[in-house]
C-alpha cells in the first residue's frame, strides 16, 4: 500500500530518495483537509485571480479549468488547480454562506439535510438565541417565530395528560401573566384576562360538550340562531350544566334556567324552559325581572296533561314576574306563606296561563300591579287563598272560553277576585265547576269586572260581593 486508506496521503517508501517530496505532499493534503474550509460550493467557474491556498467545492456543471471536476475539492496551489476527491461523510465549512456542508458520496448538501431521522430526537433541551432550562425545554428569543406549512396546512398541537390539567397559551408582560386562552382544568375552551397576574376573569367560555359560547364577565350576549329549549330536572340535573339537554344535562333549579335565558339575545326565536316531572321545593320566588332581549316570551312548560306532576311548592312566593313576557303551562303552584302569592306580576309584565293547578295560595293565587294576565287554557283550584285574583294599579285580567274547576270547595275570605285603582277583569264564555266559599268580588276605585251579563252569581263564591268608589260589576 502506497497511500493511506482515508485521506490517501502518500507513504514514504523504504530507501526512498527525496523523502521530503512525499512528506510535503502529505502535509499539503493535511493542510487542505483538516478543518476543511471552502470559499463557496455554488461556483461553476474558477475566480479570475485566485489566491494561494484558496479552496472551493466545484458546483455541478463546472467549466474552464474546473470542467469535469463537479463536487471535487479545488485547491489553488503554486499557480495551478489541484483537485481532491471527497469521501462520503466529509464535512466542510462554506464561508460565503457560513453553513456546514456534508458529502453523501455523490453530492454536497447542508448538514441538516443529511442527518438521520433520529439524530435530533430526545434532546435534553434546545435554546435558540437564549438558554433553555428544565421547565422551558424549548426556549426562543427572537423578534418573531414562524411556523410554516410543508406543502399544505399547518397545525400547532398543545396536548395535556388529563382533562383536569391545563393546555393553554399564556401571554405575559415583564413575566407577569395578563391573558390566557386554552383548556384550563377542563375541556371547555376559555379566554381569561388579569390586570395583576393574580386575579383572573373569564371573558369567554365555549362549552366542550355543546359548543355553546358564554361570556361569564358580561358585555356580550349569545344570540340564538334557532328556537331553543332549556331543561330543568331537580333529580338528575346540575346547575353547572348547559341545561340544553334533558336528564343529566339539565339544570337542577328553575331560577338557574331563568337566569340563563335572561342572559341571551333571543334574536326573535322561541325560548322554552321545559320542567321535568318532579316536586320543586322553593325557598324563594323564581324571579323573572326583565324582558327577554331580542323579543318574544319566555315559555315555561311542565306537564300539560297532568300539571300536578310538576309541583312548584314554595315557603315564600312562587313566581315574581317584573316587566317580562312569560307563558306558564302544565304546572301546579302553591305557597305555604300566608302573606305571599303564587304568581306576582308587576311593571307591565304580561303573563299567559294554561293548564294550571293552584294549591294553597297565601295572600293570592294571582296578584297583578300594573300588569296583565290572560288565561288561555283550563285551570283547577284545589287550595284556599285570601283571593284567587288580586288586581291593583291598572292591572288587567282576561279569561275567555276556558274551564275553571274547583276541588274541595276552596275558601276566598276577601273575594274570588279583588280589583282596585283602575284595574279591569273580563270573564266571557267560561265554564265553572265545583264550589267555593267567600265573596265573589270586591271592586273599588274606578275598577271593573265584566262577566258580560252573566249575573252576580257567575263567579265562584258563597256570596255576591261588593263595589265601592266607582267600582263596577257588569
C-alpha positions as CSV (number, residue, x, y, z in Angstrom):
1,X,0.0,0.0,0.0
2,X,1.5,3.3,-1.1
3,X,-1.3,5.7,0.3
4,X,-3.3,6.0,3.5
5,X,-6.8,4.5,3.2
6,X,-8.7,7.6,4.5
7,X,-7.0,10.8,3.2
8,X,-4.9,9.0,0.5
9,X,-1.7,10.6,1.7
10,X,1.4,9.0,0.2
11,X,3.6,6.8,2.4
12,X,7.4,7.2,2.3
13,X,8.8,4.0,0.7
14,X,11.8,2.2,2.2
15,X,15.1,3.5,0.9
16,X,13.2,6.2,-1.0
17,X,15.3,9.1,-2.3
18,X,14.0,12.7,-1.8
19,X,11.7,11.6,1.1
20,X,10.8,15.3,1.6
21,X,8.7,15.3,-1.6
22,X,6.4,12.6,-0.3
23,X,6.3,14.1,3.2
24,X,5.5,17.5,1.9
25,X,2.7,16.1,-0.3
26,X,1.1,14.5,2.8
27,X,1.4,17.9,4.7
28,X,-0.3,19.6,1.7
29,X,-3.2,17.3,1.9
30,X,-3.5,17.6,5.6
31,X,-3.3,21.4,5.3
32,X,-6.4,21.3,3.0
33,X,-8.5,18.5,4.6
34,X,-8.0,19.1,8.3
35,X,-10.6,21.8,9.3
36,X,-11.8,21.8,5.7
37,X,-12.9,25.3,4.7
38,X,-14.2,26.3,1.2
39,X,-15.0,29.7,-0.1
40,X,-18.1,28.5,-1.9
41,X,-19.8,25.4,-3.2
42,X,-22.0,27.2,-5.7
43,X,-19.4,28.5,-8.3
44,X,-19.1,26.7,-11.6
45,X,-16.1,28.7,-12.9
46,X,-12.9,29.4,-11.1
47,X,-12.2,33.0,-9.9
48,X,-10.1,35.1,-12.3
49,X,-7.3,35.8,-9.8
50,X,-7.3,33.1,-7.1
51,X,-5.1,33.5,-4.0
52,X,-2.6,30.9,-3.0
53,X,-4.3,28.2,-0.9
54,X,-7.8,29.3,-1.9
55,X,-10.2,26.4,-1.8
56,X,-13.6,25.7,-3.5
57,X,-16.1,22.9,-3.8
58,X,-16.8,22.7,-7.5
59,X,-20.5,23.1,-8.3
60,X,-22.2,20.8,-10.9
61,X,-21.8,22.0,-14.5
62,X,-18.3,23.4,-14.0
63,X,-16.4,24.9,-16.9
64,X,-12.9,26.2,-17.7
65,X,-10.2,24.8,-15.5
66,X,-12.9,23.2,-13.4
67,X,-14.6,21.3,-16.2
68,X,-15.2,17.7,-15.3
69,X,-14.5,18.3,-11.6
70,X,-18.0,18.5,-10.3
71,X,-18.2,18.1,-6.5
72,X,-14.4,17.9,-6.2
73,X,-12.4,20.0,-3.7
74,X,-10.4,22.5,-5.8
75,X,-7.2,23.9,-4.2
76,X,-5.2,26.6,-5.8
77,X,-1.6,26.0,-5.1
78,X,1.6,27.1,-6.9
79,X,-0.5,28.7,-9.6
80,X,-2.5,25.7,-10.6
81,X,-5.7,24.0,-9.5
82,X,-5.3,20.7,-7.6
83,X,-8.5,18.6,-7.3
84,X,-9.1,16.2,-4.3
85,X,-12.0,13.7,-4.5
86,X,-14.1,13.8,-1.3
87,X,-15.2,10.8,0.6
88,X,-18.7,10.1,2.0
89,X,-19.1,11.8,5.4
90,X,-16.6,14.6,4.9
91,X,-17.8,18.0,6.3
92,X,-16.7,21.4,5.1
93,X,-17.4,24.9,6.4
94,X,-18.7,27.1,3.4
95,X,-17.6,30.6,4.2
96,X,-19.8,32.6,1.8
97,X,-23.0,31.2,3.4
98,X,-21.5,30.3,6.8
99,X,-23.0,26.8,6.7
100,X,-21.7,23.3,7.1
101,X,-21.9,21.0,4.1
102,X,-21.5,17.3,4.1
103,X,-20.6,14.9,1.2
104,X,-23.0,11.9,0.9
105,X,-20.9,10.0,-1.6
106,X,-22.5,11.7,-4.6
107,X,-23.0,15.4,-3.8
108,X,-22.5,18.1,-1.2
109,X,-25.5,19.3,0.8
110,X,-26.4,21.1,4.1
111,X,-25.6,19.1,7.1
112,X,-29.2,19.3,8.4
113,X,-30.5,17.6,5.2
114,X,-28.3,14.6,5.7
115,X,-29.0,13.9,9.3
116,X,-30.7,10.7,10.1
117,X,-34.4,10.8,11.3
118,X,-33.3,10.1,14.9
119,X,-30.4,12.5,15.1
120,X,-32.3,15.2,16.9
121,X,-34.7,13.0,19.0
122,X,-34.7,13.1,22.8
123,X,-32.6,16.1,23.3
124,X,-32.5,17.4,26.8
125,X,-33.5,20.9,25.7
126,X,-33.0,23.5,22.9
127,X,-32.3,27.2,23.3
128,X,-32.5,29.4,20.2
129,X,-30.7,32.7,21.0
130,X,-31.3,32.1,24.7
131,X,-30.9,29.5,27.3
132,X,-33.4,26.7,27.8
133,X,-33.9,25.0,31.2
134,X,-35.6,22.0,32.8
135,X,-39.0,23.6,32.7
136,X,-38.8,25.5,29.4
137,X,-37.1,22.8,27.4
138,X,-37.6,24.8,24.2
139,X,-36.8,28.5,24.5
140,X,-36.7,31.0,21.7
141,X,-35.6,34.7,21.9
142,X,-36.5,36.5,18.7
143,X,-38.5,39.3,17.2
144,X,-40.8,36.7,15.7
145,X,-41.3,33.0,15.4
146,X,-42.5,31.5,12.1
147,X,-44.2,28.1,11.9
148,X,-44.7,27.5,8.2
149,X,-46.6,24.8,6.3
150,X,-44.8,22.0,4.4
151,X,-46.9,21.9,1.3
152,X,-50.4,22.4,2.8
153,X,-51.8,23.4,6.1
154,X,-50.1,23.7,9.5
155,X,-51.4,22.6,12.9
156,X,-49.9,23.5,16.2
157,X,-50.8,21.0,18.9
158,X,-50.8,21.6,22.7
159,X,-51.6,18.3,24.4
160,X,-52.3,17.7,28.1
161,X,-52.4,14.5,30.1
162,X,-55.9,14.5,31.7
163,X,-59.0,16.8,31.5
164,X,-58.1,18.3,34.8
165,X,-54.7,19.5,33.6
166,X,-54.0,22.7,31.6
167,X,-53.2,23.1,27.9
168,X,-53.1,26.8,27.1
169,X,-51.3,29.8,25.7
170,X,-50.2,32.4,28.3
171,X,-49.4,36.0,27.4
172,X,-47.1,37.9,29.7
173,X,-45.7,41.3,30.2
174,X,-42.4,41.5,32.3
175,X,-43.0,37.8,33.1
176,X,-46.5,38.6,34.6
177,X,-49.4,36.8,33.0
178,X,-52.2,39.0,31.7
179,X,-54.1,36.8,29.2
180,X,-54.6,33.1,28.8
181,X,-56.5,31.0,26.4
182,X,-57.0,27.3,26.1
183,X,-58.2,24.4,28.2
184,X,-57.7,25.3,31.9
185,X,-58.6,22.5,34.2
186,X,-61.4,21.1,32.0
187,X,-62.3,20.6,28.3
188,X,-64.0,23.9,27.9
189,X,-62.2,26.5,25.8
190,X,-61.7,29.7,27.8
191,X,-60.2,33.1,27.3
192,X,-59.1,34.8,30.6
193,X,-57.5,38.1,31.5
194,X,-55.8,39.6,34.5
195,X,-54.6,43.0,35.5
196,X,-52.0,41.7,38.0
197,X,-51.4,38.1,37.2
198,X,-53.1,37.0,40.4
199,X,-56.8,37.7,39.9
200,X,-58.3,36.3,36.7
201,X,-61.6,36.9,34.9
202,X,-63.1,34.6,32.3
203,X,-64.1,36.8,29.4
204,X,-65.3,33.9,27.1
205,X,-66.1,30.3,27.6
206,X,-67.0,27.7,25.0
207,X,-68.7,24.5,26.4
208,X,-66.7,21.5,25.2
209,X,-69.9,19.3,25.1
210,X,-72.2,21.6,23.2
211,X,-70.1,24.4,21.6
212,X,-72.3,26.9,23.3
213,X,-70.5,30.2,23.9
214,X,-71.0,32.2,27.1
215,X,-69.5,35.4,28.5
216,X,-69.2,35.0,32.2
217,X,-68.0,38.5,32.8
218,X,-70.8,40.0,30.8
219,X,-70.7,42.5,28.0
220,X,-71.8,40.2,25.1
221,X,-74.9,38.2,24.8
222,X,-75.3,34.9,23.0
223,X,-77.8,35.4,20.1
224,X,-79.9,32.4,19.3
225,X,-79.9,31.1,15.7
226,X,-83.0,28.9,16.2
227,X,-85.7,28.2,18.7
228,X,-84.1,26.8,21.8
229,X,-85.2,24.8,24.9
230,X,-83.5,24.7,28.3
231,X,-84.3,21.8,30.6
232,X,-84.8,21.7,34.4
233,X,-84.7,18.4,36.3
234,X,-84.2,18.6,40.1
235,X,-83.5,14.9,40.5
236,X,-80.9,14.5,37.7
237,X,-79.7,17.9,36.7
238,X,-76.9,20.2,37.9
239,X,-76.8,24.0,37.7
240,X,-73.2,23.8,36.3
241,X,-74.6,22.0,33.2
242,X,-75.5,23.8,30.0
243,X,-79.2,23.0,30.5
244,X,-79.6,22.2,26.8
245,X,-80.1,18.5,27.4
246,X,-82.7,16.7,29.4
247,X,-81.9,14.4,32.3
248,X,-78.3,14.6,33.5
249,X,-77.7,17.5,31.1
250,X,-80.4,19.7,32.6
251,X,-80.2,22.4,35.2
252,X,-81.2,21.5,38.7
253,X,-83.2,24.7,39.5
254,X,-85.7,26.7,37.6
255,X,-84.0,30.0,38.7
256,X,-80.8,28.9,37.0
257,X,-82.6,28.3,33.8
258,X,-84.4,31.7,34.0
259,X,-81.0,33.5,34.6
260,X,-79.5,31.7,31.6
261,X,-82.4,32.7,29.4
262,X,-82.2,36.3,30.6
263,X,-78.5,36.4,29.7
264,X,-79.0,35.7,26.0
265,X,-80.4,37.5,22.9
266,X,-83.4,35.5,21.6
267,X,-83.0,37.0,18.2
268,X,-86.7,36.7,17.6
269,X,-86.7,32.9,18.3
270,X,-88.8,31.0,20.7
271,X,-87.4,30.4,24.1
272,X,-88.7,27.4,26.2
273,X,-87.9,26.2,29.7
274,X,-89.0,22.6,30.0
275,X,-89.7,21.3,33.5
276,X,-89.3,17.6,34.3
277,X,-92.0,15.8,36.3
278,X,-90.9,16.4,39.9
279,X,-91.6,18.3,43.1
280,X,-89.8,21.7,43.1
281,X,-89.4,22.9,46.7
282,X,-88.6,26.6,46.6
283,X,-87.4,28.8,49.5
284,X,-87.7,32.0,47.4
285,X,-89.7,33.1,44.4
286,X,-88.5,32.4,40.9
287,X,-87.6,35.9,39.8
288,X,-88.1,37.0,36.1
289,X,-87.2,40.6,36.3
290,X,-86.6,41.9,32.8
291,X,-88.0,41.4,29.3
292,X,-86.3,38.8,27.0
293,X,-83.7,40.6,24.9
294,X,-84.4,40.1,21.2
295,X,-88.2,40.0,21.8
296,X,-90.7,37.3,22.5
297,X,-91.9,35.5,25.6
298,X,-90.3,33.0,28.0
299,X,-92.3,29.8,27.8
300,X,-92.1,27.8,31.0
301,X,-93.8,24.4,30.4
302,X,-94.3,21.4,32.7
303,X,-96.7,18.5,32.0
304,X,-99.8,19.9,30.3
305,X,-101.6,16.6,30.5
306,X,-101.0,16.2,34.3
307,X,-99.9,19.5,35.8
308,X,-99.8,18.1,39.3
309,X,-96.8,16.0,38.3
310,X,-94.8,19.3,38.1
311,X,-95.4,20.7,41.6
312,X,-93.8,24.0,42.5
313,X,-94.2,24.3,46.3
314,X,-92.7,27.4,48.0
315,X,-92.3,28.6,51.5
316,X,-92.3,32.1,50.0
317,X,-93.8,33.3,46.7
318,X,-93.6,31.0,43.6
319,X,-93.2,33.4,40.7
320,X,-92.2,37.1,40.7
321,X,-92.6,38.4,37.1
322,X,-91.4,42.0,36.7
323,X,-91.6,43.7,33.3
324,X,-91.3,40.3,31.5
325,X,-93.4,38.4,29.0
326,X,-94.0,34.9,30.4
327,X,-96.1,32.0,29.3
328,X,-96.7,29.4,32.1
329,X,-98.4,26.0,31.5
330,X,-98.6,22.5,32.9
331,X,-97.6,23.2,36.5
332,X,-99.1,23.1,40.0
333,X,-98.4,26.1,42.2
334,X,-98.7,26.5,45.9
335,X,-97.3,28.6,48.7
336,X,-97.3,27.9,52.5
337,X,-96.6,31.6,53.3
338,X,-99.9,33.4,54.3
339,X,-98.6,36.8,53.1
340,X,-97.1,35.5,49.8
341,X,-98.7,34.8,46.4
342,X,-98.3,32.1,43.7
343,X,-97.9,34.5,40.8
344,X,-96.9,38.1,41.2
345,X,-96.9,40.4,38.1
346,X,-95.7,44.0,38.1
347,X,-94.3,46.8,36.0
348,X,-96.0,46.0,32.7
349,X,-95.5,42.2,33.0
350,X,-97.5,40.1,30.6
351,X,-98.4,36.7,31.8
352,X,-100.2,33.9,29.9
353,X,-101.6,30.8,31.8
354,X,-102.8,27.5,30.6
355,X,-103.3,24.1,32.2
356,X,-102.5,25.4,35.7
357,X,-103.4,23.9,39.1
358,X,-103.4,26.2,42.1
359,X,-103.0,24.7,45.6
360,X,-102.8,26.9,48.7
361,X,-102.4,30.5,47.6
362,X,-101.5,32.5,50.7
363,X,-102.5,36.1,50.0
364,X,-103.5,35.4,46.4
365,X,-103.1,32.8,43.7
366,X,-102.6,35.6,41.1
367,X,-101.6,39.2,42.1
368,X,-101.1,41.9,39.5
369,X,-100.0,45.5,39.8
370,X,-99.8,47.5,36.6
371,X,-99.5,44.1,34.8
372,X,-101.6,41.9,32.5
373,X,-102.6,38.2,32.8
374,X,-104.6,36.1,30.3
375,X,-105.9,32.6,30.9
376,X,-105.9,30.6,27.6
377,X,-106.2,27.1,29.0
378,X,-108.1,25.3,31.7
379,X,-107.4,26.0,35.4
380,X,-108.0,23.9,38.5
381,X,-108.1,25.3,42.1
382,X,-107.6,22.8,45.0
383,X,-106.4,25.1,47.8
384,X,-107.5,28.2,49.8
385,X,-106.2,31.7,49.2
386,X,-107.3,35.1,50.6
387,X,-108.1,36.0,47.0
388,X,-107.8,33.9,43.8
389,X,-107.1,37.1,41.8
390,X,-105.9,40.4,43.2
391,X,-105.7,43.4,40.8
392,X,-104.2,46.8,41.6
393,X,-102.9,49.9,39.9
394,X,-104.4,49.4,36.4
395,X,-103.9,45.7,36.3
396,X,-105.8,43.7,33.6
397,X,-107.0,40.1,33.8
398,X,-108.8,38.2,31.0
399,X,-110.3,34.7,30.8
400,X,-112.5,33.7,27.9
401,X,-113.9,30.4,26.8
402,X,-112.0,28.3,29.4
403,X,-112.9,25.8,32.1
404,X,-112.2,26.6,35.8
405,X,-112.6,23.6,38.2
406,X,-112.8,24.0,41.9
407,X,-111.9,20.9,44.0
408,X,-112.6,20.7,47.7
409,X,-114.6,23.9,48.0
410,X,-111.6,26.3,48.4
411,X,-112.2,29.4,50.5
412,X,-111.5,33.0,49.5
413,X,-112.2,35.2,52.6
414,X,-111.7,38.5,50.9
415,X,-113.0,37.6,47.4
416,X,-112.6,35.3,44.4
417,X,-111.4,38.5,42.6
418,X,-110.4,41.8,44.1
419,X,-109.9,44.8,41.7
420,X,-108.6,48.2,42.9
421,X,-107.3,51.5,41.5
422,X,-108.4,51.5,37.9
423,X,-108.0,47.8,37.3
424,X,-110.2,45.7,34.9
425,X,-111.1,42.0,34.5
426,X,-113.2,40.2,31.9
427,X,-114.8,36.8,32.1
428,X,-116.6,35.7,28.9
429,X,-118.0,32.3,28.0
430,X,-116.2,30.4,30.7
431,X,-117.4,27.2,32.4
432,X,-117.1,26.9,36.2
433,X,-117.4,23.6,38.1
434,X,-117.3,22.9,41.8
435,X,-118.0,25.3,44.7
436,X,-116.1,27.9,46.7
437,X,-116.8,30.0,49.8
438,X,-116.3,33.7,50.4
439,X,-117.4,36.7,48.4
440,X,-117.3,36.5,44.6
441,X,-115.9,40.0,44.1
442,X,-114.6,43.2,45.7
443,X,-114.4,46.1,43.3
444,X,-113.3,49.6,44.1
445,X,-111.7,52.9,43.0
446,X,-112.8,53.0,39.3
447,X,-112.2,49.3,38.7
448,X,-114.4,47.0,36.8
449,X,-115.2,43.3,36.5
450,X,-117.2,42.3,33.3
451,X,-119.0,39.0,33.1
452,X,-120.9,40.1,30.0
453,X,-124.3,40.0,31.7
454,X,-123.8,36.6,33.4
455,X,-125.1,37.9,36.7
456,X,-123.8,38.4,40.2
457,X,-123.6,34.6,40.8
458,X,-121.5,33.8,37.8
459,X,-118.1,33.8,39.5
460,X,-117.2,31.2,42.2
461,X,-118.1,32.0,45.8
462,X,-120.6,31.8,48.6
463,X,-121.9,35.4,48.3
464,X,-122.2,38.1,45.7
465,X,-119.7,40.7,46.7
466,X,-119.4,44.5,46.9
467,X,-118.5,47.5,44.8
468,X,-117.3,51.0,46.1
469,X,-115.7,54.2,45.0
470,X,-116.7,53.9,41.3
471,X,-116.2,50.1,41.1
472,X,-118.4,48.4,38.6
473,X,-119.6,44.7,38.3
474,X,-121.3,44.1,35.0
